[in-house]
Structure formats: C-alpha cells, structure tokens
C-alpha cells in the first residue's frame, strides 16, 4: 500500500496536495473537525468535500480514508450501528498493531481515537458511553468488519461528482457484530445529565 502515496487517484492537483499534507491521523482529524457540518442527505466524494469544505459523518470518514490512502495507508471504514439513532462511520487506521479511528461528528465524544485498541471490538466499545440520542438513551449496538474502499475504485469513490451511495451500500452489507446480548440492551440506564451535556459540546440543532 505504501506505493499508493505516489499516485494521484484522479484527484485534482490541489486536492492531492491538501491530502498529502495530512500525513498523520491527528492532522486528518483536525482538518475534518474544521469542516462545516453538513446536514443534507448527501454522499459526497472526497474531491467534492474538499471543494465544498463541508460534510457529515459519512463524508468526513470518506475524506479521512482518502487522506490515509494518498499517504500510503489502506482506506478502511467501519460502520457503528445504532437503534433509535443514526449510524456512525469512522475511518480506521493501525499503528504498531493497534487500532485507532478518525470521525466527523458534532457530538464531542464520537470523533478521534488514538491507536491503543487491540481489537475492533475494543475500539467500537470506546464509543459506547458517548453514543446516545436526545432522550439520553445509549444507542450503540453493533460494529461492522472493516470495509476497504479500494473495492469501489471503479465507482470513483474519491473523485465522483455524483453521490457515492455505493459506499453506504457496502457498509450496510458488511457483516456486523453485536457488542452485547439483547437482554443487556433492554436494561441499559439512560445517560446522566452531566455526561449528556458534556457530550453535546459543539452540537448544533438543525
């Protein structure tokens, strides 16, 4: 995969320079944090997100995956599946055999994860306490196996001017693993007020 860092992938020269400058996961996270949060029902490619400088969780993850790829890492995504709530998508990276995550969210706790998790289940569970709806219900239930976006190169997921719903379809079709038994989920307490308010830092009503 390191050889990928010498390729353009069809990106415009400006977009390629921007992504190549994001040489670490932490830099990628800072960049997507600075994007305007987009509430529209869209699935923009990395090229379009860079041009329009806005995006939601899926689009932020796609951009992060593109940045990882041009810097020689595999473009991996993972879907976090929820009930009574939206799913969340994170870009995966690995260092010294440990997993970390990059994500766009207007909830404070659903964004970056340092590479300290031995398994994807550990990484997914790190989002559990921060994953709740506006009723304070803990909503995270499952995580997917990694999805490598190179499978969608023919669909031009990095550069397409059309919405790339193929990414969403691939994530939905990926095998998902429950984080805990259903009987546990039925007895989960709601989040306390202090934790709720802390996680809402940066949230904007739409």
MILUMNU-341902 format. One line per 8 residues: their letters; for each residue x, y, z of N, C-alpha, C. Coordinates in nm, 2 decimals. Each point is the difference from the previous one (the first is absolute). Layout:
N
a	X/Y/Z/X/Y/Z/X/Y/Z  ...
//
This chain:
206
xxxxxxxx	0.08/-0.12/0.00/-0.08/0.12/0.00/0.09/0.13/0.00  0.12/-0.01/0.05/0.08/0.12/0.00/0.02/0.06/-0.13  0.00/-0.08/-0.11/0.02/0.05/-0.13/-0.11/0.09/-0.04  -0.12/-0.01/0.06/-0.11/0.08/-0.04/0.03/0.15/0.03  0.09/0.03/0.09/0.03/0.14/0.03/0.05/0.08/-0.12  0.05/-0.07/-0.11/0.05/0.07/-0.12/-0.10/0.02/-0.10  -0.12/-0.05/0.02/-0.11/0.01/-0.10/-0.09/0.12/0.02  -0.07/0.04/-0.10/-0.09/0.11/0.01/-0.15/-0.04/0.02
xxxxxxxx	-0.03/-0.12/-0.04/-0.14/-0.06/0.01/-0.10/0.08/-0.07  0.04/0.09/-0.09/-0.10/0.08/-0.08/-0.03/0.13/0.08  0.05/0.02/0.11/-0.02/0.12/0.08/0.06/0.12/-0.07  -0.06/0.12/0.02/0.05/0.12/-0.06/0.14/0.03/0.07  0.09/0.07/-0.06/0.13/0.03/0.06/-0.02/0.07/0.14  -0.09/0.09/0.01/-0.02/0.07/0.13/-0.05/-0.10/0.10  -0.10/-0.08/-0.03/-0.05/-0.10/0.10/0.11/-0.10/0.04  0.08/-0.04/-0.10/0.11/-0.09/0.04/0.10/0.06/0.09
xxxxxxxx	0.03/0.13/-0.02/0.10/0.06/0.09/-0.06/0.02/0.14  -0.13/0.03/0.00/-0.06/0.01/0.13/0.00/-0.13/0.08  -0.04/-0.11/-0.06/0.00/-0.12/0.06/0.14/-0.05/0.04  0.10/0.02/-0.09/0.13/-0.05/0.03/0.06/0.08/0.12  -0.05/0.12/0.03/0.05/0.08/0.11/-0.05/-0.06/0.13  -0.11/-0.08/0.00/-0.06/-0.06/0.12/0.07/-0.13/0.03  0.12/0.01/0.04/0.09/-0.12/0.01/-0.02/-0.09/0.12  -0.08/0.05/0.10/-0.02/-0.08/0.11/-0.15/-0.01/0.03
xxxxxxxx	-0.05/-0.10/0.07/-0.15/-0.01/0.03/-0.04/0.13/0.08  0.08/0.05/0.09/-0.03/0.11/0.08/-0.02/0.13/-0.09  0.08/0.01/-0.10/-0.02/0.11/-0.09/-0.12/-0.01/-0.08  -0.03/-0.12/-0.05/-0.13/-0.03/-0.07/-0.12/0.04/0.09  0.01/-0.04/0.12/-0.11/0.03/0.09/-0.02/0.15/0.02  0.11/0.07/0.02/-0.02/0.15/0.01/-0.06/0.06/-0.12  0.04/-0.05/-0.12/-0.05/0.05/-0.12/-0.15/-0.02/-0.01  -0.05/-0.12/0.02/-0.14/-0.03/-0.01/-0.08/0.07/0.11
xxxxxxxx	0.06/0.02/0.12/-0.07/0.07/0.10/-0.03/0.14/-0.04  0.09/0.06/-0.09/-0.02/0.14/-0.04/-0.10/0.01/-0.11  -0.05/-0.10/-0.06/-0.10/0.00/-0.11/-0.13/0.04/0.06  -0.08/0.08/-0.07/-0.14/0.02/0.04/-0.08/-0.13/0.01  -0.08/-0.02/0.10/-0.08/-0.12/0.01/-0.12/0.02/-0.10  -0.01/-0.11/-0.08/-0.11/0.00/-0.10/-0.11/-0.09/0.04  -0.12/0.05/0.00/-0.12/-0.08/0.04/-0.08/-0.06/-0.12  0.04/0.04/-0.12/-0.08/-0.05/-0.12/0.02/-0.15/-0.02
xxxxxxxx	-0.09/-0.06/-0.07/0.00/-0.14/-0.03/0.08/-0.02/-0.13  0.13/0.00/0.02/0.10/-0.01/-0.11/0.10/-0.11/0.03  0.08/-0.03/-0.10/0.11/-0.09/0.02/0.11/0.05/-0.10  0.07/0.10/0.04/0.10/0.07/-0.09/0.13/-0.08/0.00  0.07/0.00/-0.11/0.13/-0.06/-0.01/0.10/0.09/0.07  0.12/-0.05/0.02/0.11/0.08/0.07/0.02/0.13/-0.08  0.01/-0.01/-0.13/0.02/0.12/-0.09/-0.10/0.11/0.03  -0.13/-0.04/0.01/-0.10/0.10/0.02/0.00/0.05/0.14
xxxxxxxx	0.03/-0.08/0.10/0.01/0.05/0.13/0.11/0.11/0.01  0.11/-0.03/-0.06/0.11/0.09/0.00/-0.03/0.13/-0.07  -0.08/-0.01/-0.11/-0.03/0.12/-0.07/-0.11/0.09/0.08  -0.09/-0.07/0.06/-0.11/0.07/0.06/0.02/0.03/0.15  0.10/-0.07/0.06/0.04/0.03/0.14/-0.11/-0.02/0.10  -0.08/-0.11/-0.03/-0.10/-0.03/0.10/-0.03/-0.15/-0.02  -0.06/-0.06/0.11/-0.03/-0.14/-0.01/-0.06/-0.05/0.13  -0.06/-0.12/0.00/-0.05/-0.06/0.12/0.08/-0.12/0.03
xxxxxxxx	-0.05/-0.09/0.08/0.09/-0.11/0.05/0.05/-0.09/-0.11  -0.09/-0.04/-0.09/0.05/-0.09/-0.11/0.10/0.07/-0.09  -0.03/0.12/-0.03/0.09/0.08/-0.09/0.14/0.03/0.07  -0.01/0.03/0.13/0.13/0.02/0.07/0.08/-0.13/0.00  -0.07/-0.12/0.02/0.08/-0.12/0.00/0.05/-0.03/-0.13  -0.07/0.03/-0.11/0.05/-0.03/-0.14/0.12/0.09/-0.02  -0.01/0.13/0.04/0.12/0.09/-0.02/0.12/-0.06/0.08  -0.03/-0.04/0.12/0.11/-0.05/0.08/0.07/-0.13/-0.06
xxxxxxxx	-0.09/-0.08/-0.06/0.05/-0.12/-0.06/0.09/0.03/-0.12  -0.05/0.11/-0.08/0.08/0.04/-0.11/0.13/0.06/0.04  0.01/0.08/0.11/0.12/0.05/0.05/0.10/-0.11/0.05  -0.06/-0.10/0.06/0.08/-0.11/0.04/0.06/-0.07/-0.12  -0.08/-0.02/-0.10/0.05/-0.07/-0.12/0.11/0.07/-0.07  -0.01/0.13/-0.03/0.10/0.07/-0.07/0.13/0.01/0.08  -0.01/-0.03/0.13/0.12/0.00/0.08/0.05/-0.14/0.03  -0.05/-0.10/-0.08/0.05/-0.13/0.00/-0.06/-0.10/0.10
xxxxxxxx	-0.12/0.03/0.05/-0.08/-0.09/0.09/-0.12/-0.05/-0.08  -0.05/-0.11/0.05/-0.13/-0.05/-0.07/-0.12/0.08/0.04  -0.09/0.03/-0.09/-0.12/0.08/0.03/-0.11/-0.09/0.06  0.00/-0.01/0.13/-0.09/-0.09/0.07/-0.11/0.08/0.07  -0.12/-0.04/-0.01/-0.11/0.05/0.08/-0.07/-0.10/0.09  -0.06/0.04/0.11/-0.08/-0.09/0.08/-0.13/0.07/0.04  -0.11/-0.07/-0.01/-0.13/0.05/0.03/-0.03/-0.04/0.14  -0.05/0.10/0.08/-0.05/-0.02/0.13/-0.15/0.00/-0.01
xxxxxxxx	-0.07/-0.10/0.04/-0.15/-0.02/-0.02/-0.07/0.04/0.13  -0.10/0.08/-0.01/-0.08/0.04/0.12/-0.15/-0.03/-0.02  -0.07/0.01/0.12/-0.15/-0.01/0.00/-0.05/0.14/0.04  -0.11/0.04/-0.05/-0.07/0.13/0.03/0.10/0.11/-0.01  0.09/-0.01/-0.11/0.11/0.10/-0.01/0.06/-0.03/-0.14  0.08/0.10/-0.04/0.08/-0.02/-0.13/0.12/-0.09/0.02  0.03/-0.08/-0.11/0.13/-0.07/0.00/0.11/0.10/0.00  0.12/-0.04/0.03/0.12/0.09/-0.01/0.11/-0.08/-0.08
xxxxxxxx	0.08/0.07/-0.07/0.10/-0.06/-0.09/0.14/0.06/0.04  0.09/-0.08/0.03/0.14/0.04/0.03/0.10/-0.05/-0.10  0.10/0.07/-0.02/0.12/-0.05/-0.08/0.10/-0.06/0.10  0.05/-0.12/-0.04/0.08/-0.08/0.08/0.15/0.02/-0.04  0.09/0.00/0.10/0.14/-0.01/-0.03/0.06/-0.09/0.11  0.12/-0.04/-0.03/0.07/-0.10/0.09/0.15/0.04/0.01  0.05/0.00/0.12/0.14/0.03/0.03/0.05/-0.09/0.11  0.11/-0.07/-0.03/0.06/-0.10/0.09/-0.10/-0.11/0.03
xxxxxxxx	-0.08/-0.03/-0.09/-0.10/-0.11/0.02/-0.12/0.04/0.08  -0.02/0.13/0.03/-0.11/0.05/0.08/-0.09/0.09/-0.08  -0.13/-0.01/0.02/-0.10/0.08/-0.08/-0.03/0.14/0.06  -0.02/0.09/-0.09/-0.05/0.13/0.04/-0.11/0.04/-0.10  -0.07/0.12/0.02/-0.11/0.04/-0.08/0.00/0.15/-0.03  -0.05/0.04/-0.11/-0.02/0.14/-0.04/-0.14/0.02/-0.04  -0.07/0.10/0.05/-0.14/0.02/-0.03/-0.05/0.14/0.01  -0.10/0.03/-0.08/-0.06/0.13/0.00/-0.13/-0.01/0.08
xxxxxxxx	-0.02/0.09/0.10/-0.12/0.00/0.08/-0.02/0.13/0.07  -0.12/0.04/0.02/-0.03/0.12/0.08/-0.02/-0.04/0.15  0.01/-0.13/0.03/0.01/-0.04/0.14/0.14/-0.02/0.04  0.04/0.06/0.11/0.14/0.01/0.04/0.07/-0.14/0.01  -0.07/-0.10/0.05/0.07/-0.12/0.03/0.00/-0.10/-0.12  -0.05/0.03/-0.11/-0.01/-0.09/-0.11/0.10/0.02/-0.11  0.12/0.06/0.03/0.09/0.04/-0.10/0.13/-0.09/0.01  0.11/0.06/0.03/0.13/-0.07/-0.01/0.03/-0.10/0.10
xxxxxxxx	0.07/-0.11/-0.03/0.05/-0.09/0.09/0.14/-0.03/-0.03  0.09/0.01/0.10/0.14/-0.03/-0.01/0.02/-0.15/-0.02  0.11/-0.04/-0.06/0.02/-0.15/-0.03/0.04/-0.08/0.12  -0.09/-0.03/0.09/0.03/-0.07/0.12/-0.09/-0.13/0.01  -0.08/-0.03/-0.10/-0.10/-0.11/0.02/0.05/-0.12/-0.08  0.00/-0.11/0.08/0.05/-0.13/-0.06/-0.09/-0.06/-0.10  -0.13/0.02/0.01/-0.10/-0.05/-0.09/-0.10/0.10/-0.04  -0.07/-0.03/-0.11/-0.10/0.10/-0.04/-0.12/0.00/0.09
xxxxxxxx	-0.02/-0.10/0.08/-0.11/0.00/0.10/0.04/0.10/0.11  0.13/-0.01/0.04/0.04/0.10/0.10/-0.02/0.14/-0.05  0.04/0.03/-0.12/-0.02/0.13/-0.06/-0.15/0.04/0.00  -0.08/-0.09/-0.05/-0.14/0.03/-0.01/-0.06/0.03/0.14  0.04/-0.08/0.10/-0.05/0.02/0.14/0.04/0.14/0.06  0.11/0.05/-0.05/0.05/0.13/0.05/-0.10/0.11/-0.04  -0.09/-0.02/-0.09/-0.10/0.10/-0.04/-0.13/-0.02/0.08  -0.01/-0.11/0.07/-0.13/-0.03/0.06/-0.06/0.10/0.09
xxxxxxxx	0.08/0.05/0.10/-0.05/0.09/0.09/-0.03/0.14/-0.06  0.06/0.03/-0.11/-0.02/0.13/-0.07/-0.11/-0.01/-0.10  -0.06/-0.12/-0.03/-0.09/-0.02/-0.11/-0.14/0.00/0.06  -0.07/0.11/-0.01/-0.14/0.01/0.06/-0.08/0.09/-0.08  -0.13/-0.01/0.01/-0.10/0.08/-0.07/-0.04/0.12/0.09  -0.09/0.08/-0.05/-0.04/0.12/0.07/-0.09/-0.03/0.12  -0.04/-0.13/0.01/-0.08/-0.04/0.12/0.10/-0.06/0.11  0.13/0.00/-0.03/0.09/-0.05/0.09/0.02/-0.15/0.00
xxxxxxxx	-0.06/-0.07/-0.10/0.01/-0.14/-0.01/0.13/-0.04/-0.06  0.07/-0.10/0.06/0.12/-0.05/-0.06/-0.04/-0.09/-0.12  0.05/0.04/-0.12/-0.06/-0.06/-0.12/0.10/-0.09/-0.08  0.12/0.00/0.03/0.10/-0.08/-0.08/-0.03/-0.15/0.02  0.00/-0.08/-0.10/-0.03/-0.14/0.01/0.10/-0.10/-0.07  0.06/0.05/-0.11/0.08/-0.10/-0.08/0.10/0.08/-0.08  0.10/-0.07/-0.05/0.10/0.05/-0.09/0.03/-0.09/-0.11  0.05/0.06/-0.11/0.02/-0.08/-0.12/0.14/-0.05/-0.01
xxxxxxxx	0.03/-0.10/-0.08/0.13/-0.03/-0.04/0.06/0.11/-0.09  0.13/0.02/-0.01/0.05/0.11/-0.08/-0.04/-0.01/-0.15  -0.03/0.11/-0.05/-0.03/0.00/-0.15/0.11/0.08/-0.07  0.06/-0.07/-0.09/0.11/0.07/-0.08/-0.06/0.06/-0.12  0.02/0.13/-0.01/-0.07/0.08/-0.11/0.07/-0.02/-0.14  0.12/-0.07/0.00/0.06/-0.03/-0.13/-0.10/-0.09/-0.08  -0.09/-0.07/0.07/-0.10/-0.08/-0.08/-0.09/0.09/-0.08  0.00/0.13/0.03/-0.09/0.09/-0.08/0.08/0.09/-0.09
xxxxxxxx	0.12/-0.03/-0.03/0.08/0.09/-0.08/-0.07/0.02/-0.14  -0.06/-0.11/-0.05/-0.07/0.02/-0.13/-0.12/0.09/0.01  -0.05/0.02/0.12/-0.11/0.10/0.02/0.05/0.14/0.03  0.13/0.02/0.00/0.06/0.13/0.02/-0.04/0.06/0.13  0.01/-0.07/0.11/-0.04/0.05/0.13/0.08/0.12/0.04  0.12/0.02/-0.05/0.08/0.11/0.04/-0.03/0.13/-0.08  -0.05/-0.02/-0.12/-0.01/0.12/-0.09/-0.14/0.02/-0.06  -0.09/-0.08/0.01/-0.13/0.00/-0.07/-0.07/0.14/0.03
xxxxxxxx	-0.06/0.05/-0.11/-0.09/0.12/0.02/-0.14/-0.04/0.04  -0.03/-0.13/-0.01/-0.13/-0.05/0.04/0.01/-0.05/0.14  -0.11/-0.01/0.08/0.00/-0.05/0.13/0.05/-0.15/0.00  0.08/-0.03/0.09/0.06/-0.14/0.01/-0.07/-0.09/0.10  -0.13/-0.02/-0.03/-0.08/-0.09/0.08/0.05/-0.14/0.01  0.09/-0.03/-0.10/0.06/-0.14/0.00/0.08/-0.02/0.13  0.05/0.10/0.06/0.08/-0.01/0.13/-0.10/-0.04/0.11  -0.11/0.07/0.00/-0.11/-0.04/0.10/-0.04/-0.14/-0.01
xxxxxxxx	-0.03/-0.04/-0.13/-0.05/-0.13/-0.03/0.11/-0.11/0.05  0.12/0.03/-0.03/0.11/-0.10/0.04/0.01/-0.01/0.16  -0.02/0.11/0.06/0.00/0.00/0.15/-0.12/-0.07/0.06  -0.11/0.02/-0.06/-0.12/-0.07/0.05/0.01/-0.15/-0.03  0.06/-0.04/-0.11/0.01/-0.14/-0.03/0.11/-0.07/0.08  0.09/0.07/0.06/0.11/-0.06/0.08/-0.05/-0.08/0.12  0.07/-0.10/0.03/-0.04/-0.08/0.12/0.01/0.09/0.13  -0.10/0.00/0.08/0.00/0.08/0.13/0.00/-0.10/0.11
xxxxxxxx	0.06/0.05/0.11/0.02/-0.08/0.12/-0.07/0.07/0.12  -0.09/-0.07/0.07/-0.06/0.07/0.12/0.11/0.02/0.11  -0.02/0.11/0.07/0.09/0.03/0.11/-0.03/-0.07/0.13  -0.13/-0.03/0.01/-0.05/-0.07/0.12/-0.13/-0.06/-0.02  -0.05/-0.09/0.08/-0.13/-0.07/-0.02/-0.11/0.10/0.01  -0.11/-0.04/-0.07/-0.12/0.08/0.00/-0.06/0.03/0.14  0.01/-0.10/0.09/-0.06/0.01/0.13/0.08/0.11/0.08  0.13/0.02/-0.03/0.08/0.11/0.06/-0.05/0.13/-0.05
xxxxxxxx	-0.03/0.01/-0.13/-0.04/0.12/-0.06/-0.13/0.05/0.06  -0.09/-0.09/0.03/-0.13/0.03/0.05/0.00/0.06/0.14  0.11/-0.02/0.07/0.01/0.05/0.14/0.10/0.12/0.02  0.04/0.05/-0.12/0.10/0.11/0.02/-0.06/0.13/0.06  0.06/0.06/0.09/-0.05/0.13/0.06/0.02/0.11/-0.10  -0.07/0.11/0.02/0.02/0.12/-0.08/0.12/0.07/0.05  0.06/0.08/-0.09/0.12/0.08/0.04/-0.04/0.11/0.10  0.09/0.02/0.10/-0.02/0.10/0.10/0.01/0.14/-0.07
xxxxxxxx	-0.05/0.10/0.06/-0.01/0.14/-0.06/0.14/0.06/-0.02  0.09/-0.02/0.09/0.13/0.06/-0.02/0.07/-0.06/-0.12  0.00/-0.13/-0.01/0.06/-0.06/-0.12/-0.07/0.04/-0.13  -0.13/0.00/0.01/-0.08/0.05/-0.12/0.05/0.13/-0.05  0.01/0.10/0.09/0.03/0.13/-0.04/0.15/0.01/-0.04  0.09/-0.07/0.06/0.14/0.00/-0.04/0.01/-0.05/-0.15  -0.07/-0.11/-0.03/0.01/-0.05/-0.14/-0.06/0.08/-0.10  -0.09/0.09/0.04/-0.07/0.09/-0.10/0.08/0.13/-0.03
xxxxxx	0.12/0.01/0.05/0.08/0.11/-0.03/0.03/0.01/-0.15  -0.03/0.11/-0.06/0.01/0.01/-0.15/-0.12/-0.04/-0.08  -0.10/-0.06/0.07/-0.11/-0.04/-0.08/-0.09/0.12/-0.04  -0.05/-0.01/-0.12/-0.08/0.11/-0.05/-0.13/-0.06/-0.05  -0.11/0.06/0.05/-0.13/-0.04/-0.05/-0.03/0.03/-0.14  -0.06/-0.09/-0.08/-0.03/0.03/-0.14/-0.15/-0.03/-0.03
//
